[in-house]
Amino acid sequence: MTGYELPEVPCPENYLPIHMAGEGTNGYAYFCIPKRSITSPTNQSDLKKLRSKICVVKVATSRRFRKRDAVKREVDSLLAVQTQGGSLSKRVVQIVDIGGINELAGPWYAMAPIYGKSLDAFMRPYLIEDKSVPQAFVWHVFFQLFEGLAYLHSPRMVHGDLCSGSVMLDSAHQDYPGFPNVVLIDFGSYEAPTGNEEELKEAVASDAWQAYDIVHRLTWRGYQEPKLDPENDLDWANFINGLKDMKRASGNLARRLQGWDTREFLKRFGDIAANRRKGTTPEILQEIQEALNLKEIHKTLDQKLRAAVEWHSLEQVVEP
């Protein structure tokens, strides 16, 4: 027996599901490969080739109009980012198949795979064990998350539903060695502003509030805010106090507090973040890599890929 498990939600017929990648309010996501990529039973060489064909197919959990609309919004948003291009487009997940509405699967599309955890999943053991995430990692996530938002906001786009679950850590791609690339996913809640400047400002401020909250919570020890020691680490104290101040500013625009734009905050602390990341010790780098657990992710996917291909090959044999 192959040990292959059929997914709970049907996938588009041209794709072979391998393993669940995640689930959210708008649907399920599966690591898949195009069936046309499978030409023969797998040996080690074939498996390596098939790995390069892996993508993630996102399938809506309902065919209701609202779900179809969410998938369309997400596809349109991702295509707009790819059209914009630039080196920072990698801070947003890349679409590889615009999909459509499959008779069995419903609304779907396919995106490039991200081999890593969500920020939420990365943080969870630290919360449970009442530990602090390494400061260097906090500085890194702040730097790449905020530059990603700056990239997104520059052409008047917003995310609309930013949270630690929609921030992925791409362990397989590391612009700065030892640290995973930060990638934004889940754009299904995004709705383009109508053109009203005040509405756009509120949407950008909502993204900003979420970003400040995400990074602020990343500084906590377990479920407690960190105790600050400005005499020993003034930059860290200023950074955390700044996060809290900008949360208040972006969360209540009526108070007309200044400086909440994430681009301005990145200018204030970006160089500090880069320098602090540069000084990361080997012990901390090892802790981060162990927490990311990329080897186990690849091992599991390889096992699931082999089982899926074997099952598919058997299905082809028994079909009349």
Steps between C-alpha positions, in 0.01 A plus 500: 500500500616852426368668814346773285208696645245671279439864596181606676422749223527395133785659305485605134520188285828600334683510835603217730477603868797400713455646845298773670685831511247688712143613542323826570167676483498500121610144432757223512847498349679186381848430376437355153670410176352520151402149392665558163835510686467132594640287221606180676530328840737694722863434566727743685582691182133535405415615851753782476346617172149482643599711800567789263141474372336534840258789543227584750140484384250701701141380482200693633294312757172611346367581157295785638552831325685649796765228491536523122539874539770456764701271271465745211613790722801300611597407144457859381712629789783255438498569126518873571805446720671289234424764238660762723814283520818610672731324744253529788221318317641187668352631827163397354420143397520444124208366297578221249152410372204739510268200529128547467194307612536123484184287485601299806748721680326834460699827483878448509841629396862386538795681653870439548579275798636641823707249693466622852270590785264787550622754752214387724626139494858614560396702807280234658773294674651816645161597643438155645847480654488861626813589304608804304551486125862598425532875457689456174203312359261777610717761329508287185123445483439868565739601222362270231134532601514878495690518172239263356220727617680806365523323164132405515377844603704697247261428209194556724447133584421357842490153651176532693539208740855504631572266793774265617328221307530688170872564549700203373863418572659363183783292641613385155575857390717720717600843373698531820670167583355332806168684488193395299345737250176659617217446250144635519210271407118498526380805308140376481368776727655777294259740336639777285419846638247687289735792443401698805826612663360476852385143438843407365669658801281299737578177314874568511473591869323170570788311335745707703323431830510128430870514411588690819295254703664196337852623568414628848364160603811339357701687765306348790627232733222244487184701557669786683639823361878526534662691783703779347844610612584821311836535674622170355313503168357837404429401138287203608308711752438776246393242243242333725366830630481620140299193399249570776479870414442429132235240581310773682557748218394268217207366700343841552556735209265755654772585751719610207816354650795508262755242389280189483572432132703178491740656249591770752544247779724292273716807438532551876599146588599326175875561529496399866315179411750415226797560731351301786425211267858514374627436852305177552703233680538145360300368797202721415522411132489133595198559723317671214579220255385236748176690556442527125557124462547511121653151481191345653275696264693369198506146640123497552433645157727246331315216673162644407612568144619143448178358648283728284684410179486127579126528565451693176695239304285221645186693412620530141558123482156400630306752290318326210 
